[in-house]
């Protein structure tokens, strides 16, 4: 039995949203931590046929959250995970190798016209020969209008200008190999793994698809399995256990859904039609899963005398040492006060108290500073539906608030649980920019100037936020990032020969690389130390130096001495190390 548990902890079940098929990803328990992520990702790419044009993520179907690909996390996964693919570029590119097909042209005329679309070149329509016969493109029987041209004689067209692609197609070389792909619409797909005998849903058809007709309750006042797992009326039945439902295949859908196989994976596509509120007409269901209860306005000022001053918080966000030293009981009492003052309703107060008890950093920071704007934004952000169209499947908003860039352009800044920062134009509600949290090198704040600075390897975003507060943003974003950057490193025995290394802090593991470019290389040489039981001395800000002592270093009579390259870098690393020490469990007396 013990052996079976050990084997089970070294594999996961992954659902493909394209067709609902399930594959098992397994690994050797002795695989080194530094190559684990690349090993699992390579398996995912191989088994699901993922192209190099896509990022690979795993989503936990139980709580709809992004799963970090680490040995510790995956070894403790109990439920099936969903494969989530996202493009690496804004240009259209195939997410899977199976989407790509090749046509070899022998004639000088290709028999098709092209046009530019979304930074890509696509087939516009077919062109017949002078004698009226079909051209080679149409005769192939493979190409359709709107197919994207991916490669010409093996050379990628992604990222090239339209004129450049035209020149590639006008080559006199024959035969001419052109690879096309047909974009597969994955937006709105989500999977439900049914384990019980009853699905608690009925289906019907509309004009074009098989859809969910009703979601019967399992028992009085208890929602059925389908509705409890996010299924809505009018959702489209996309696939069942690896079988895709094409259009009005009602009888086939009934046959597949009637099978006794368990677990059964059903992939749904979110319909653009929204059911009435609530899901069906019954007084019992008034406040349960009703869409009215999950729709909230954009964060708005509450109990404020102006953007610069908040009632109860003083004139500065950093005011009040007493607030910084608030006990948990005092923080919970403050939460109750927000309900009594009408800032939050009772449901929101209970949610806020739960967040405080889990010691969520941005929530605790907002409560200690008595920043009502930030508290309202944090509590209501998870329910915001205004920007649903911008979110991926099972992605939700963690924090949202108004900011301005260079005091000119105004945005809604959204932080999601898929580790994305979205810049939504405040006037048009359209997405203008996106930052993956994994690309963030530094996130910092200057409260005096209401500035939030987000730095990537390519650029710096200096944002002005006089609503929620830069400190709150920093504490919300930090858990989704890993601190990284160049530090000078030396041991206590060889301080004079210190060398620069690129360090990445993930959790409590500090890894050093010779060059930044080696961070994402599979099998790149690196050195990793655990800071779980380490002592970190950051008391030398003048020399920008940290001294790290681990039990292993102590036995060898050594210390690891790290020196930051600038004051800004020192502040970044000291914040990360202090947060690490604060989060470390205190041994019982």
VEXZA-305085 format. One record per residue (C-alpha): chain; residue in one letter; residue number from 1; x, y, z. Coordinates in nm, 2 decimals. Layout:
# residues N
 kette rest  nr      x      y      z
     A    a NUM      X      Y      Z
...
***
This chain:
# residues 589
 kette rest  nr      x      y      z
     A    x   1   0.00   0.00   0.00
     A    x   2   0.28   0.24   0.09
     A    x   3   0.45   0.16  -0.24
     A    x   4   0.13   0.24  -0.43
     A    x   5   0.10   0.58  -0.25
     A    x   6   0.45   0.66  -0.34
     A    x   7   0.39   0.58  -0.71
     A    x   8   0.07   0.77  -0.71
     A    x   9   0.24   1.08  -0.58
     A    x  10   0.47   1.08  -0.88
     A    x  11   0.21   1.12  -1.15
     A    x  12  -0.08   1.35  -1.24
     A    x  13  -0.38   1.33  -1.47
     A    x  14  -0.41   1.61  -1.72
     A    x  15  -0.72   1.70  -1.92
     A    x  16  -0.69   1.84  -2.27
     A    x  17  -0.96   2.11  -2.31
     A    x  18  -0.95   2.06  -2.69
     A    x  19  -1.13   1.72  -2.68
     A    x  20  -1.16   1.62  -2.31
     A    x  21  -0.90   1.34  -2.34
     A    x  22  -0.69   1.26  -2.03
     A    x  23  -0.32   1.18  -2.02
     A    x  24  -0.10   1.08  -1.73
     A    x  25   0.23   1.26  -1.67
     A    x  26   0.47   1.08  -1.44
     A    x  27   0.82   1.14  -1.32
     A    x  28   1.10   0.98  -1.12
     A    x  29   1.09   1.09  -0.76
     A    x  30   1.47   1.13  -0.77
     A    x  31   1.47   1.39  -1.05
     A    x  32   1.66   1.70  -0.94
     A    x  33   1.44   2.00  -0.85
     A    x  34   1.62   2.24  -1.09
     A    x  35   1.53   2.03  -1.39
     A    x  36   1.18   1.92  -1.27
     A    x  37   0.98   2.20  -1.44
     A    x  38   1.15   2.15  -1.78
     A    x  39   1.10   1.77  -1.75
     A    x  40   0.73   1.80  -1.69
     A    x  41   0.68   2.07  -1.95
     A    x  42   0.86   1.86  -2.21
     A    x  43   0.63   1.57  -2.13
     A    x  44   0.33   1.79  -2.16
     A    x  45   0.45   1.92  -2.50
     A    x  46   0.52   1.57  -2.62
     A    x  47   0.20   1.40  -2.51
     A    x  48  -0.03   1.68  -2.61
     A    x  49   0.16   1.78  -2.92
     A    x  50   0.21   2.14  -2.80
     A    x  51   0.40   2.36  -3.04
     A    x  52   0.69   2.59  -2.95
     A    x  53   0.47   2.89  -3.01
     A    x  54   0.27   2.83  -2.69
     A    x  55   0.32   2.87  -2.32
     A    x  56   0.21   2.57  -2.11
     A    x  57   0.02   2.61  -1.78
     A    x  58  -0.17   2.37  -1.56
     A    x  59  -0.50   2.47  -1.39
     A    x  60  -0.64   2.30  -1.08
     A    x  61  -1.00   2.20  -1.17
     A    x  62  -1.09   2.18  -0.80
     A    x  63  -1.02   2.55  -0.71
     A    x  64  -0.97   2.71  -1.06
     A    x  65  -0.62   2.82  -0.98
     A    x  66  -0.28   2.82  -1.16
     A    x  67  -0.06   2.53  -1.04
     A    x  68   0.31   2.58  -1.01
     A    x  69   0.51   2.31  -1.18
     A    x  70   0.73   2.21  -0.89
     A    x  71   0.79   1.86  -0.74
     A    x  72   0.64   1.96  -0.40
     A    x  73   0.32   2.10  -0.55
     A    x  74   0.25   1.83  -0.81
     A    x  75   0.33   1.55  -0.57
     A    x  76   0.04   1.66  -0.35
     A    x  77  -0.21   1.71  -0.63
     A    x  78  -0.52   1.49  -0.58
     A    x  79  -0.75   1.61  -0.86
     A    x  80  -0.71   1.62  -1.23
     A    x  81  -0.55   1.92  -1.38
     A    x  82  -0.63   2.11  -1.70
     A    x  83  -0.38   2.19  -1.97
     A    x  84  -0.40   2.56  -2.05
     A    x  85  -0.22   2.70  -2.36
     A    x  86  -0.15   3.07  -2.43
     A    x  87   0.03   3.23  -2.72
     A    x  88   0.39   3.36  -2.68
     A    x  89   0.33   3.64  -2.93
     A    x  90   0.04   3.87  -3.03
     A    x  91   0.06   3.73  -3.38
     A    x  92  -0.15   3.43  -3.47
     A    x  93   0.05   3.11  -3.42
     A    x  94  -0.04   2.74  -3.38
     A    x  95  -0.08   2.62  -3.02
     A    x  96  -0.05   2.25  -3.13
     A    x  97   0.14   2.07  -3.40
     A    x  98  -0.18   1.90  -3.51
     A    x  99  -0.32   2.23  -3.62
     A    x 100  -0.05   2.27  -3.89
     A    x 101  -0.08   2.11  -4.23
     A    x 102   0.14   2.13  -4.54
     A    x 103   0.05   2.19  -4.91
     A    x 104   0.32   2.15  -5.18
     A    x 105   0.26   2.38  -5.48
     A    x 106   0.40   2.28  -5.82
     A    x 107   0.23   2.55  -6.04
     A    x 108   0.37   2.90  -6.06
     A    x 109   0.03   3.04  -5.96
     A    x 110  -0.08   2.95  -5.61
     A    x 111  -0.44   3.00  -5.68
     A    x 112  -0.52   3.21  -5.38
     A    x 113  -0.51   3.57  -5.26
     A    x 114  -0.39   3.68  -4.91
     A    x 115  -0.44   3.96  -4.67
     A    x 116  -0.31   4.08  -4.34
     A    x 117  -0.49   4.00  -4.01
     A    x 118  -0.38   4.03  -3.65
     A    x 119  -0.01   4.07  -3.74
     A    x 120  -0.03   3.75  -3.95
     A    x 121  -0.10   3.67  -4.32
     A    x 122  -0.41   3.47  -4.40
     A    x 123  -0.58   3.32  -4.70
     A    x 124  -0.84   3.57  -4.84
     A    x 125  -1.01   3.37  -5.11
     A    x 126  -0.93   3.13  -5.39
     A    x 127  -0.84   3.24  -5.74
     A    x 128  -0.93   3.04  -6.05
     A    x 129  -0.71   2.98  -6.35
     A    x 130  -0.77   3.17  -6.68
     A    x 131  -0.96   2.87  -6.82
     A    x 132  -1.20   2.87  -6.53
     A    x 133  -1.06   2.56  -6.36
     A    x 134  -0.99   2.56  -5.99
     A    x 135  -0.64   2.68  -5.88
     A    x 136  -0.40   2.46  -5.69
     A    x 137  -0.49   2.60  -5.35
     A    x 138  -0.86   2.51  -5.39
     A    x 139  -0.77   2.18  -5.56
     A    x 140  -0.57   2.06  -5.26
     A    x 141  -0.90   2.02  -5.06
     A    x 142  -0.71   2.12  -4.75
     A    x 143  -0.70   2.50  -4.75
     A    x 144  -0.99   2.72  -4.65
     A    x 145  -1.03   3.10  -4.64
     A    x 146  -0.89   3.26  -4.32
     A    x 147  -0.63   2.98  -4.28
     A    x 148  -0.30   3.13  -4.15
     A    x 149   0.02   3.10  -4.35
     A    x 150   0.27   2.97  -4.09
     A    x 151   0.59   2.87  -4.29
     A    x 152   0.72   2.90  -4.64
     A    x 153   0.98   2.65  -4.73
     A    x 154   1.04   2.59  -4.36
     A    x 155   1.09   2.96  -4.28
     A    x 156   0.84   3.10  -4.02
     A    x 157   0.62   3.40  -4.12
     A    x 158   0.52   3.48  -3.76
     A    x 159   0.65   3.82  -3.67
     A    x 160   0.74   3.92  -4.03
     A    x 161   0.59   4.21  -4.21
     A    x 162   0.32   4.16  -4.47
     A    x 163   0.55   4.27  -4.76
     A    x 164   0.82   4.03  -4.64
     A    x 165   0.58   3.74  -4.65
     A    x 166   0.46   3.84  -5.00
     A    x 167   0.82   3.83  -5.12
     A    x 168   0.86   3.48  -4.97
     A    x 169   0.55   3.36  -5.15
     A    x 170   0.66   3.52  -5.48
     A    x 171   0.97   3.30  -5.50
     A    x 172   1.02   3.11  -5.82
     A    x 173   1.13   2.80  -5.64
     A    x 174   0.91   2.49  -5.72
     A    x 175   0.80   2.28  -5.56
     A    x 176   0.70   2.53  -5.30
     A    x 177   0.61   2.40  -4.95
     A    x 178   0.37   2.61  -4.75
     A    x 179   0.25   2.52  -4.40
     A    x 180  -0.09   2.66  -4.29
     A    x 181  -0.28   2.63  -3.97
     A    x 182  -0.64   2.69  -3.87
     A    x 183  -0.67   2.87  -3.54
     A    x 184  -0.87   2.67  -3.28
     A    x 185  -1.09   2.88  -3.06
     A    x 186  -1.01   2.79  -2.70
     A    x 187  -1.17   3.09  -2.54
     A    x 188  -1.44   3.00  -2.29
     A    x 189  -1.36   2.62  -2.27
     A    x 190  -1.36   2.46  -1.93
     A    x 191  -1.37   2.10  -1.81
     A    x 192  -1.58   1.93  -1.54
     A    x 193  -1.48   1.58  -1.42
     A    x 194  -1.80   1.39  -1.32
     A    x 195  -1.75   1.12  -1.06
     A    x 196  -2.10   1.05  -0.94
     A    x 197  -2.37   0.85  -1.12
     A    x 198  -2.59   1.16  -1.19
     A    x 199  -2.47   1.45  -1.40
     A    x 200  -2.76   1.68  -1.27
     A    x 201  -2.81   1.84  -1.61
     A    x 202  -3.03   1.80  -1.92
     A    x 203  -2.94   1.90  -2.27
     A    x 204  -3.11   2.02  -2.59
     A    x 205  -3.01   2.19  -2.91
     A    x 206  -3.02   2.54  -3.04
     A    x 207  -2.97   2.64  -3.40
     A    x 208  -2.61   2.52  -3.42
     A    x 209  -2.50   2.33  -3.10
     A    x 210  -2.59   2.09  -2.83
     A    x 211  -2.64   2.30  -2.52
     A    x 212  -2.73   2.27  -2.15
     A    x 213  -3.11   2.30  -2.11
     A    x 214  -3.15   2.28  -1.73
     A    x 215  -2.95   2.21  -1.41
     A    x 216  -3.18   2.02  -1.17
     A    x 217  -3.10   2.03  -0.80
     A    x 218  -2.96   1.72  -0.64
     A    x 219  -3.18   1.76  -0.33
     A    x 220  -3.39   2.04  -0.21
     A    x 221  -3.17   2.35  -0.14
     A    x 222  -2.86   2.16  -0.27
     A    x 223  -2.73   2.24  -0.62
     A    x 224  -2.64   1.95  -0.85
     A    x 225  -2.29   1.85  -0.94
     A    x 226  -2.28   2.03  -1.28
     A    x 227  -2.40   2.37  -1.14
     A    x 228  -2.17   2.34  -0.84
     A    x 229  -1.88   2.30  -1.08
     A    x 230  -1.96   2.61  -1.28
     A    x 231  -2.19   2.49  -1.55
     A    x 232  -2.45   2.73  -1.67
     A    x 233  -2.77   2.70  -1.87
     A    x 234  -2.70   2.75  -2.24
     A    x 235  -2.34   2.63  -2.21
     A    x 236  -2.23   2.43  -2.52
     A    x 237  -2.13   2.06  -2.49
     A    x 238  -1.80   2.07  -2.67
     A    x 239  -1.65   1.73  -2.60
     A    x 240  -1.69   1.41  -2.39
     A    x 241  -1.40   1.19  -2.29
     A    x 242  -1.19   1.27  -2.60
     A    x 243  -1.49   1.28  -2.84
     A    x 244  -1.57   1.62  -2.99
     A    x 245  -1.93   1.71  -3.04
     A    x 246  -1.96   1.87  -3.38
     A    x 247  -2.27   2.10  -3.42
     A    x 248  -2.61   1.94  -3.38
     A    x 249  -2.50   1.59  -3.29
     A    x 250  -2.77   1.55  -3.02
     A    x 251  -2.80   1.17  -3.04
     A    x 252  -2.43   1.13  -3.02
     A    x 253  -2.40   1.36  -2.72
     A    x 254  -2.68   1.17  -2.55
     A    x 255  -2.50   0.84  -2.62
     A    x 256  -2.17   0.97  -2.48
     A    x 257  -2.32   1.13  -2.17
     A    x 258  -2.52   0.82  -2.09
     A    x 259  -2.22   0.60  -2.05
     A    x 260  -2.15   0.47  -1.70
     A    x 261  -1.77   0.54  -1.73
     A    x 262  -1.64   0.73  -1.43
     A    x 263  -1.47   0.97  -1.40
     A    x 264  -1.62   1.12  -1.71
     A    x 265  -1.47   1.44  -1.85
     A    x 266  -1.70   1.69  -2.02
     A    x 267  -1.57   2.00  -2.18
     A    x 268  -1.81   2.29  -2.20
     A    x 269  -1.79   2.61  -2.40
     A    x 270  -1.93   2.93  -2.24
     A    x 271  -2.22   3.05  -2.44
     A    x 272  -2.26   3.42  -2.52
     A    x 273  -2.62   3.39  -2.42
     A    x 274  -2.66   3.46  -2.04
     A    x 275  -2.94   3.29  -1.85
     A    x 276  -3.18   3.49  -1.64
     A    x 277  -3.09   3.57  -1.28
     A    x 278  -3.11   3.34  -1.09
     A    x 279  -3.07   3.02  -1.30
     A    x 280  -3.44   2.93  -1.26
     A    x 281  -3.74   3.09  -1.11
     A    x 282  -3.75   2.99  -0.74
     A    x 283  -3.74   3.18  -0.42
     A    x 284  -3.52   2.92  -0.26
     A    x 285  -3.24   3.01  -0.50
     A    x 286  -3.25   3.39  -0.46
     A    x 287  -2.90   3.45  -0.33
     A    x 288  -2.73   3.12  -0.43
     A    x 289  -2.50   3.15  -0.73
     A    x 290  -2.71   3.43  -0.87
     A    x 291  -2.53   3.65  -1.12
     A    x 292  -2.66   3.96  -0.94
     A    x 293  -2.47   3.88  -0.63
     A    x 294  -2.14   3.83  -0.82
     A    x 295  -2.16   4.16  -1.02
     A    x 296  -1.98   4.45  -0.86
     A    x 297  -1.90   4.80  -0.99
     A    x 298  -1.55   4.92  -1.04
     A    x 299  -1.37   5.01  -0.72
     A    x 300  -1.50   5.35  -0.61
     A    x 301  -1.41   5.58  -0.33
     A    x 302  -1.57   5.49   0.00
     A    x 303  -1.55   5.73   0.30
     A    x 304  -1.30   5.95   0.14
     A    x 305  -1.26   6.32   0.15
     A    x 306  -1.05   6.32  -0.17
     A    x 307  -0.80   6.11  -0.35
     A    x 308  -0.52   6.23  -0.13
     A    x 309  -0.68   6.17   0.21
     A    x 310  -0.88   5.88   0.34
     A    x 311  -1.10   5.91   0.65
     A    x 312  -0.95   5.71   0.93
     A    x 313  -0.61   5.66   0.76
     A    x 314  -0.46   6.00   0.83
     A    x 315  -0.30   6.22   0.56
     A    x 316  -0.04   5.96   0.46
     A    x 317  -0.06   5.60   0.37
     A    x 318   0.22   5.52   0.61
     A    x 319   0.05   5.69   0.90
     A    x 320   0.01   5.54   1.24
     A    x 321   0.27   5.31   1.39
     A    x 322  -0.02   5.17   1.59
     A    x 323  -0.18   5.04   1.27
     A    x 324   0.14   4.86   1.17
     A    x 325   0.14   4.68   1.50
     A    x 326  -0.23   4.58   1.50
     A    x 327  -0.30   4.24   1.64
     A    x 328  -0.52   3.99   1.45
     A    x 329  -0.80   4.05   1.69
     A    x 330  -0.78   4.43   1.63
     A    x 331  -0.78   4.37   1.26
     A    x 332  -1.09   4.16   1.28
     A    x 333  -1.26   4.42   1.50
     A    x 334  -1.17   4.68   1.23
     A    x 335  -1.34   4.46   0.97
     A    x 336  -1.66   4.45   1.17
     A    x 337  -1.65   4.83   1.19
     A    x 338  -1.65   4.85   0.81
     A    x 339  -1.97   4.66   0.81
     A    x 340  -2.12   4.88   1.08
     A    x 341  -2.03   5.19   0.89
     A    x 342  -2.19   5.06   0.57
     A    x 343  -1.86   5.04   0.38
     A    x 344  -1.90   4.67   0.32
     A    x 345  -2.21   4.44   0.35
     A    x 346  -2.21   4.15   0.59
     A    x 347  -2.10   3.89   0.32
     A    x 348  -1.81   4.11   0.22
     A    x 349  -1.71   4.15   0.59
     A    x 350  -1.70   3.77   0.64
     A    x 351  -1.49   3.74   0.33
     A    x 352  -1.25   4.01   0.45
     A    x 353  -1.21   3.84   0.79
     A    x 354  -1.13   3.51   0.62
     A    x 355  -0.86   3.69   0.42
     A    x 356  -0.72   3.84   0.73
     A    x 357  -0.71   3.51   0.91
     A    x 358  -0.51   3.36   0.62
     A    x 359  -0.27   3.66   0.66
     A    x 360  -0.30   3.76   0.29
     A    x 361  -0.03   4.03   0.27
     A    x 362  -0.21   4.30   0.07
     A    x 363  -0.53   4.26   0.28
     A    x 364  -0.33   4.29   0.61
     A    x 365  -0.15   4.59   0.47
     A    x 366  -0.47   4.76   0.37
     A    x 367  -0.64   4.69   0.71
     A    x 368  -0.33   4.81   0.91
     A    x 369  -0.33   5.13   0.70
     A    x 370  -0.71   5.16   0.73
     A    x 371  -0.71   5.21   0.36
     A    x 372  -1.08   5.17   0.29
     A    x 373  -1.04   5.21  -0.09
     A    x 374  -0.80   4.92  -0.11
     A    x 375  -1.01   4.70   0.11
     A    x 376  -1.32   4.76  -0.10
     A    x 377  -1.13   4.69  -0.42
     A    x 378  -0.97   4.37  -0.29
     A    x 379  -1.30   4.23  -0.16
     A    x 380  -1.49   4.31  -0.47
     A    x 381  -1.23   4.23  -0.73
     A    x 382  -1.28   3.85  -0.73
     A    x 383  -1.64   3.91  -0.84
     A    x 384  -1.58   4.16  -1.11
     A    x 385  -1.75   4.05  -1.44
     A    x 386  -1.70   4.37  -1.63
     A    x 387  -1.38   4.23  -1.79
     A    x 388  -1.48   3.86  -1.83
     A    x 389  -1.41   3.87  -2.20
     A    x 390  -1.04   3.95  -2.13
     A    x 391  -0.99   3.65  -1.90
     A    x 392  -0.88   3.30  -1.98
     A    x 393  -1.08   2.99  -1.89
     A    x 394  -1.12   2.97  -1.51
     A    x 395  -0.92   3.29  -1.46
     A    x 396  -1.04   3.54  -1.20
     A    x 397  -0.94   3.89  -1.08
     A    x 398  -0.74   3.92  -0.76
     A    x 399  -0.72   4.30  -0.75
     A    x 400  -0.83   4.58  -0.98
     A    x 401  -0.80   4.95  -0.96
     A    x 402  -0.75   5.27  -1.15
     A    x 403  -0.40   5.39  -1.24
     A    x 404  -0.23   5.63  -1.48
     A    x 405   0.08   5.58  -1.69
     A    x 406   0.32   5.88  -1.70
     A    x 407   0.02   6.09  -1.58
     A    x 408  -0.13   6.07  -1.93
     A    x 409  -0.30   5.74  -2.02
     A    x 410  -0.55   5.61  -1.77
     A    x 411  -0.60   5.24  -1.71
     A    x 412  -0.78   4.98  -1.50
     A    x 413  -0.49   4.77  -1.37
     A    x 414  -0.60   4.40  -1.32
     A    x 415  -0.41   4.14  -1.13
     A    x 416  -0.53   3.78  -1.21
     A    x 417  -0.47   3.45  -1.04
     A    x 418  -0.31   3.33  -1.37
     A    x 419  -0.02   3.56  -1.27
     A    x 420  -0.10   3.83  -1.53
     A    x 421  -0.12   4.21  -1.50
     A    x 422  -0.36   4.35  -1.76
     A    x 423  -0.37   4.72  -1.86
     A    x 424  -0.73   4.79  -1.97
     A    x 425  -0.80   5.13  -2.13
     A    x 426  -1.03   5.32  -1.89
     A    x 427  -1.22   5.49  -2.17
     A    x 428  -1.27   5.19  -2.40
     A    x 429  -1.24   4.89  -2.16
     A    x 430  -1.01   4.73  -2.42
     A    x 431  -0.70   4.54  -2.33
     A    x 432  -0.39   4.75  -2.43
     A    x 433  -0.10   4.57  -2.26
     A    x 434  -0.02   4.27  -2.05
     A    x 435   0.27   4.17  -1.82
     A    x 436   0.33   3.81  -1.71
     A    x 437   0.43   3.82  -1.34
     A    x 438   0.71   3.57  -1.42
     A    x 439   0.87   3.84  -1.63
     A    x 440   0.87   4.10  -1.35
     A    x 441   1.22   4.16  -1.22
     A    x 442   1.13   4.43  -0.97
     A    x 443   0.81   4.57  -0.82
     A    x 444   0.84   4.87  -0.58
     A    x 445   0.66   5.17  -0.46
     A    x 446   0.72   5.53  -0.36
     A    x 447   0.43   5.62  -0.14
     A    x 448   0.53   5.99  -0.11
     A    x 449   0.47   6.03  -0.49
     A    x 450   0.19   5.76  -0.51
     A    x 451   0.42   5.57  -0.76
     A    x 452   0.41   5.20  -0.84
     A    x 453   0.71   5.08  -1.04
     A    x 454   0.70   4.75  -1.23
     A    x 455   1.02   4.66  -1.40
     A    x 456   1.07   4.38  -1.66
     A    x 457   1.39   4.30  -1.84
     A    x 458   1.28   4.52  -2.13
     A    x 459   1.11   4.82  -1.97
     A    x 460   0.99   5.00  -1.66
     A    x 461   0.62   5.08  -1.60
     A    x 462   0.59   5.38  -1.36
     A    x 463   0.23   5.40  -1.26
     A    x 464   0.05   5.66  -1.05
     A    x 465  -0.21   5.52  -0.81
     A    x 466  -0.38   5.76  -0.56
     A    x 467  -0.68   5.53  -0.51
     A    x 468  -0.57   5.18  -0.37
     A    x 469  -0.21   5.27  -0.29
     A    x 470   0.12   5.15  -0.44
     A    x 471   0.21   4.95  -0.12
     A    x 472  -0.11   4.74  -0.16
     A    x 473  -0.02   4.67  -0.52
     A    x 474   0.33   4.56  -0.43
     A    x 475   0.21   4.32  -0.16
     A    x 476  -0.05   4.18  -0.40
     A    x 477   0.19   4.13  -0.69
     A    x 478   0.49   4.00  -0.49
     A    x 479   0.35   3.65  -0.42
     A    x 480   0.32   3.59  -0.80
     A    x 481   0.68   3.69  -0.87
     A    x 482   1.02   3.55  -0.80
     A    x 483   1.28   3.80  -0.70
     A    x 484   1.57   3.79  -0.94
     A    x 485   1.87   3.99  -1.04
     A    x 486   2.25   4.03  -1.04
     A    x 487   2.44   4.01  -0.71
     A    x 488   2.81   3.99  -0.64
     A    x 489   2.89   3.67  -0.46
     A    x 490   3.18   3.56  -0.24
     A    x 491   3.24   3.34   0.06
     A    x 492   3.39   3.47   0.38
     A    x 493   3.72   3.31   0.28
     A    x 494   3.75   3.47  -0.06
     A    x 495   3.59   3.81  -0.04
     A    x 496   3.84   3.97  -0.27
     A    x 497   3.75   3.75  -0.57
     A    x 498   3.38   3.81  -0.57
     A    x 499   3.20   3.74  -0.90
     A    x 500   2.87   3.85  -1.04
     A    x 501   2.60   3.59  -1.07
     A    x 502   2.23   3.60  -1.17
     A    x 503   2.02   3.49  -0.87
     A    x 504   1.66   3.37  -0.87
     A    x 505   1.46   3.33  -0.54
     A    x 506   1.18   3.09  -0.57
     A    x 507   1.01   3.02  -0.24
     A    x 508   1.29   2.95   0.01
     A    x 509   1.53   2.83  -0.26
     A    x 510   1.80   3.07  -0.39
     A    x 511   1.95   2.96  -0.72
     A    x 512   2.26   3.12  -0.89
     A    x 513   2.34   3.11  -1.26
     A    x 514   2.65   3.23  -1.44
     A    x 515   2.44   3.43  -1.69
     A    x 516   2.08   3.55  -1.70
     A    x 517   2.02   3.37  -2.03
     A    x 518   2.08   3.04  -1.85
     A    x 519   1.78   3.07  -1.63
     A    x 520   1.54   2.91  -1.88
     A    x 521   1.79   2.67  -2.03
     A    x 522   1.72   2.30  -1.97
     A    x 523   2.00   2.14  -1.77
     A    x 524   2.19   2.47  -1.73
     A    x 525   2.46   2.47  -1.46
     A    x 526   2.34   2.63  -1.14
     A    x 527   2.39   2.63  -0.76
     A    x 528   2.10   2.62  -0.52
     A    x 529   2.08   2.66  -0.15
     A    x 530   1.78   2.63   0.08
     A    x 531   1.71   2.93   0.30
     A    x 532   1.46   2.74   0.52
     A    x 533   1.69   2.72   0.82
     A    x 534   1.92   3.00   0.71
     A    x 535   2.01   3.31   0.90
     A    x 536   2.01   3.62   0.68
     A    x 537   2.19   3.93   0.81
     A    x 538   2.07   4.24   0.62
     A    x 539   2.21   4.49   0.87
     A    x 540   2.47   4.65   0.64
     A    x 541   2.27   4.88   0.40
     A    x 542   2.57   5.11   0.36
     A    x 543   2.77   4.84   0.18
     A    x 544   2.46   4.69   0.02
     A    x 545   2.56   4.36   0.16
     A    x 546   2.37   4.05   0.28
     A    x 547   2.53   3.77   0.48
     A    x 548   2.37   3.43   0.46
     A    x 549   2.46   3.15   0.70
     A    x 550   2.31   2.80   0.66
     A    x 551   2.37   2.50   0.89
     A    x 552   2.59   2.35   0.62
     A    x 553   2.79   2.67   0.59
     A    x 554   2.83   2.69   0.97
     A    x 555   2.97   2.34   0.99
     A    x 556   3.23   2.43   0.72
     A    x 557   3.30   2.77   0.89
     A    x 558   3.18   2.96   0.58
     A    x 559   2.94   3.24   0.51
     A    x 560   2.78   3.35   0.18
     A    x 561   2.83   3.72   0.12
     A    x 562   2.60   3.88  -0.14
     A    x 563   2.64   4.24  -0.25
     A    x 564   2.38   4.43  -0.45
     A    x 565   2.48   4.64  -0.75
     A    x 566   2.27   4.94  -0.64
     A    x 567   2.05   5.08  -0.36
     A    x 568   1.74   4.99  -0.55
     A    x 569   1.86   4.63  -0.59
     A    x 570   1.95   4.61  -0.23
     A    x 571   1.60   4.73  -0.13
     A    x 572   1.44   4.48  -0.36
     A    x 573   1.64   4.18  -0.22
     A    x 574   1.61   4.30   0.15
     A    x 575   1.23   4.31   0.11
     A    x 576   1.22   3.96  -0.03
     A    x 577   1.45   3.82   0.24
     A    x 578   1.25   3.99   0.51
     A    x 579   0.93   3.85   0.37
     A    x 580   1.09   3.51   0.36
     A    x 581   1.20   3.53   0.73
     A    x 582   0.86   3.66   0.83
     A    x 583   0.68   3.37   0.66
     A    x 584   0.91   3.11   0.82
     A    x 585   0.73   2.91   1.09
     A    x 586   0.84   2.99   1.44
     A    x 587   0.93   2.68   1.64
     A    x 588   0.72   2.61   1.94
     A    x 589   0.87   2.70   2.28
***
